[in-house]
C-alpha cells in the first residue's frame, strides 16, 4: 500500500510487484498477493516506459468486477458480548450485494438460516461462538463473535463434548416455559419426548439428527396438539443411539 512516508498516510494506491523490491521493505504494508490474472500483471509490467517510468502506451481498466464479498457494516460491532439466558440478539453481515450468500454457525453447528441476519437466543451458561460467513465467487468473509450467557442452564466444562448426557431442565419448577439441554459425543438420531405421571405420551419435542456438542430445546408446556397441559410432574426422555435417560420436570401454575 502506497504512502507519503508519514505515519497513517496510506491511501488507496497499491504496488503490485513482479520482482524483489528491497527498497520498499519496512516502509510499506504488504497484505496480499495476486491469485488470478498473473498474466495480466506481467503484460502491464512489460509495457515500455519513459525516463519518468510513465508508460508510453496508456494502460487502462476497461471494466472491473469485485470478486470478494463486500460489507458496509457488521452488527454487533464488538466481537465479545454478554447476555442473559433467553435474551434475543441479532447478528448480521450487512451488504447490498445480491450475489453474496450466507452461512451461520453456533458453536460450530450449522444453522438453518441463509439470510444476512441471524437471530440468536441461548439458554446454556458459558461462552458460545457465533460465526457468520459471507461467500461470493469462491471467496469467503468470516466474522466471529464470542457470547457469554449467564442465568441459564449450567453444564460443567468437563462434560462438554466428552459424553452423551441429558441435563436437568431449567428453570424447574417452571411456568410455562423450560429449557431441556443435552450433550452428544457424536452425531446421532435423537428423540426427546414428554410423558405424564401415567406414562402417557404428551409431546414429541425432537425427532432429528444432531451433531456432537450441546443442544437446547424449549418446551412451552403444551402437548402434541399445542394444548396447554395441567400442573404436575412430567418426565422427559432422551434417546440417542444406544443412550436412554429420563428426568423429571415440575410444572406449577
N, C-alpha and C positions, 0 to 999 in steps of 0.2 A: 504494500500500500504506500503510495507516494505521500511525502510530507515536505514541509518547508525547512525542516531541520530544527524546528522549535517544538517543545512539548505540546501534545494534544492538537497538532496541526494536520493530522492525516485527514484526507478528504475522500473523494470518490474516484481518484485516479489510481491505476494499478499497474505494476510492472509484471509482464509475463516474460520470463527469461528462457532462453534456449541454450545457454552455455553458462559456465560459472561466472558469477559477478561478485567477487570477494569484496569490492568496494561498497557494496550495499549492506554487508553484514554488520549487525549491531546498531544500525540506524533506522531500519525499516522493519515493519511487521510482516512476516510471511505466514499465511494461514491457509493455503490451498495449493492444488496443482491441477493441471489440465487432465481430465479423464476421457474426453472425447474431442475430436477435431484437431488433433495434434498436427495433421497435415496442413490445416488452415494456418495454424500458428507458424509452422515452418515456411509456408509460402509468403506470409507477411514479412517474416524476418529476412527474406531474400530479395525484397524489393530494393532497387538501387536508391541511395540517399545522397544528398549534397554534403557540403562541408559542415553544415549545422545538424547533420543527421536527420534532415527532413526528407521524406520520400519524394522522389522525382515524379512518381505517379501516385495520385491520390488513392488511399486505401479507405474505402467507405463500407459502412454496415448497411446492407440493403434491407434487412429485416432482423428482428430479434424476438426470441421466444424465451420466456422464463420457464426453465425446466423444473426447478425445485419448488416445493410448497412455500407460499408467501403468506405471512400473517401480519395483520395490523394490531393485534393485541393478544395477550394471554390473560386468562382470568381463572383463579385469583393471581395477582401479580407476584405475591410472596409464595415461596415454594415450601415453607413449613407452616402448618396450620394446626389449630386446636379446636375441637368441637365436643359438645355433649352428645351422648348416645341418642340417636334418633334425630339429631339436628340435620336439616336439609341444607346441602351445599351444592353449588353449581360450578363445574369446571368446564373451561372452554378454550378452544383454539380458534381465534376469530379471523375469518378470511372472507373475501369477496370472490375468490377464485372457484368457479363451479367444477373445476377438474380435480380438486383435492378431495380425497376420500379419507375417512377417519376410522381409527380403531382404538378402543378403550380397554384398559385392564385395571382391575382392582386386586392387589396382592398377586399379580401375575396371572389372574384368571380373566379370560376374555369375556367382555360384557356384550350383551345383545343390544348394542347401540352403535349406529354408524353416522350420527349427525355431529355437528361441530360442538355440541354441548353434551355434558353428562351430568345427570342429577344423582347425587350420592347421599345416602343416609345409612350410617353404620351403627351397630349396637355392641360390637365386641371391643372391650377395652384394649388399649395399646396402640402401637404405631401401625399404620397402613400405607401402602404405596399406591398412589393413583397415577396412572400413566396414560397419556394421550399421544397418539401417533397420527400425523398428517402425511399422506402419501400422494405423490404425483410423478408420473413417468419413471417409476422405479426408484425415486428418491424419497427418503423418509425424514420428517422432522419429529423429534421426540421431546416431550416435556414431562417431567416427573415432579409430582408434589408428594410431600410427606404429611400425613394427617394423624394426629393423636386423638383417640376417642377416650373420654372419661365418663364415668357414671353408668356404664353398661355392664355387659356380661364379662366376668373375669375368667380368663383362660391362662393357666400357668405357662410360662415360656418354655419349660422343659417338655411340655406335651405338644407344642405346636409342630405339626407336620411329622411327628415321630410315631404316632399311633392313631388308630381309629377309635373315636370316643364320642359318646353322647353327653352333653353338659346339662346342668340344671337350668331350666328356663328362667328368664329374668324379665320383669320382676315376678316374684312368686311369694305370696298370692298376687293375683292380677285382676284388672277390670278396665277395659275389656281386652286389651292387647298385651301380648307377651312375646318374647323372642326366644326361639329354640335354636341353639347352636350345636354344631357337631364338627369334628375333625376327621379327615380321611388321610391315611398314609399312602394311598394310591387311588387312581381313577376307578370308580365303582358305580354300578347302578344302585341308586338309593331310593328307599321307600321310607317315608315318615308319616305315621298315621296316629290319629287320636281316637281313644276309646273311653267309654264311660265306666262307672263302677260295676255295671253288669257285664262288662266285656263286649258291649255292642260297639260296632264301628261307627264313629261320629264324623270324622273328617279325614280325607286324604290330602296331606299338605305337599308331599313331594313324591313324584314318580319319574325320576330322570337320572341321567348320568352326570356325576360331578367329579372334578379333578381333585388331586391331593391338595390339602390345605383346610382352612377353617371356613365354614359356611353358616349363615344365619338365616332363619326363616321366621316370619311373623305369623302368629295365629291371632285372629281377632275375635275368638270366642263364638264362631259360627260353625254350623255343620256343612255337609256337602251341598245342601240346598240353600246355603247362605242365611239360614235362620239362626237367630241368637240362641245359644244353649243356656240352660239354667245354671245357677250357682252349684258348686260341688267339686268333688275330686275327679280329675281326669288323668288318664295315662297316655303318654306319647311314646311310641315305639319306633326305633331306628333299625332298619335292615340295610346293610351294605356288604355285599358279598357274603361271607360266612359269619359276619358280625351281626349280632342282635342285642339290643339293650332297650330297657323300658324304664322310664322315670315318671314321677307323679307331679302334677300341677294342680293348684287350687285356685278356682275362680270364685271370687267374692264380689257380690253386688251390693 
